[in-house]
Amino acid sequence: MSAGRRSAGLLLFRTTGTGGERGVEVLIGHMGGPFWAGREAAAWSVPKGEYGPGEDPAAAARREFEEELGLPVPDGEWLPLGEARQRSGKRVTVWAVEAELDVASVVPGTFTMEWPRGSGAQQEFPEMDRFAWCTPEQAAERLIAGQRVFVERLRAQVLGDATASPEA
């Protein structure tokens, strides 16, 4: 994968608890298709997708959210969580939006690929096959390694969590 590839996404979050027991949960999706089937650890992602030169990353994040969840982006302030370089070299930019979303209402977008490989048969798979609200600790286990930093940055911004580095 080329170092010039870029993706943008939206990480929905909601705050939990009250007073000194405040917390945060994030909405992430399990990647669809045969490669990710049966995997849980490091098989989840922020809803995101690639964008081309000259395309606004925020517009791409909105488009990809709507494609992957089949729902409009909820209203709310977009909190920038910055950019992170993935192991593949791709650069991912993410914003967070505080909102509620019922995962049962999601209608995931699909993609088509040859499966099984070499068979000549084309099959359709969901881009993300399920979604879940997760605590930061759950998200750290589920998200691919290069996206975990966004949850830590979100915690630092929303909760003022001194253990979460905004520069992580």
N, C-alpha and C positions, 0 to 999 in steps of 0.2 A: 504494500500500500504506500502510495506516495506521501511524502511529508507535507504536500500542499493541500491535502484533503481536509475539509472542515465540516463540522456538524454543529447544530445548535438545537437546544432543547429547553423544555419547561419542567421544573420540578414543583409539583403542587405540594403544599404543606398545610398542616393544621396544628394549632397549639392545643395542648392538653393540660389538665390539672389546673390548680389555682395557687396563687401566692408563691411560696418558696418551693412548691412541688410542681412548678410549670415544666412542661416538656414539649416536644415537637414530634410529629409523625410525618413521614413523606410518602408520596404515592409513586411506586415504581412498577415496572412491568417485566414479566418473564419473557425473554426473547423466544419467538416462535420458530418453527421449522425443525427438521429432523436432527440437526446438529445439537440443539439445546434440549431436546426431549429427554426427560429423565434426569436432567441436571438441575440442581438448585443453587449450590454455592457458586458465586461468580457467574451467574447465568441471567441476571436481572439487569435492567438498564433504566436510566432516565428516558422518558419519551423524547426522542431526538431524531434528527436525520441530516443528511448531507445537503449542502448548498453550494452553488457555483460562484465563480468570480462575479463581482458586481451585485450579487444578491444581498440584501440586508439580513444579517443574522437573526434579528428579532422577528422579521417576517417569516424566515425559514423555521424558526422555533414554533411560531404560531401554526404554520401550515403543517408541520410534522406532528404536532400535538393533535390537531384535528384529524389528520390521516390515521394516526396510530390508535386513537381512542374513539374515533367516529363521533366526537362531541365538540362543541365550540369551546374555546378557551374561556374559563370563568373570568368574570370581571375581577379586577383587583390590581394593586400596585405590583409592578415587576421589580423584584429585587435582584440586582446583578450579582451573580456568584462567580463571575470571571471565566477564565479559560484554563483548561488543563490539557496537557499533551498526553495522549494515550500511548500505550506500548507500541502500537502499530505506526505511530508517528502522526496520526490524525489529531487535529486540535479541536476540542469540544468547548463550546461556550454555552453556559446555562444561566437561566434566570429562574427565580422562585416566585410563586404566586400563592398567597394564602387563600384557600378555598376548600369547600366541602365538595366531594364528588362520590356518588354511589357507584362502586365498581360494577354492580349488576347492570348499570345502564350503558356500559362500554360496548361498542360494536367495532372491534378491531379491524384495521385495514389489512389487506392480504398482499402476498407476493406469490409469483409462480416460479418454480424451478424444476429442473429435471430430477425426478426421484423415483426409484433409486438411481443413483449415478450410473450412467452408461446404458440405461434402459430405453432412453428415447421418450419415456413417458413424462408428461408435464403434470405436476400436482400443485395445487394452491394451498398455501399455509398462512396463518395469521402472522402479521409482523410481530405482534406481542400476543401471547395466548392467554395470559391472565394478569391481573393487576392486584396489588395489595397495599394497604396502608401499613407502614413499618416504623418502628422506633429507629433511632440512629444506630443502635446496636444490631438490630435485625438487618437493617440496610447494609451495614458494613459486612455482614456475612453473605448477603445475597448479590449485591452490586458487583459488576466487574471492577477490578482493582482501580483502574484509572478514573472511575467516577465517584469513588468514595469521598474524595476531597470536597465535592460539592455539598454533601450532607454536613461535613464538619464546618464548612464556611457558613452554611445556613444556620447551624446551631450558634455559631459565634455572633452572627448578625441579629438573630431573633431573640436568643436567650442571654446574650452577653456571656456565653460560656467561656470561661478563661482556659479550660482544658482543650477547647477547639480552636485551632489556629486559623485565622482568616487567610493566612498566606500558605496554608498547607498545600 
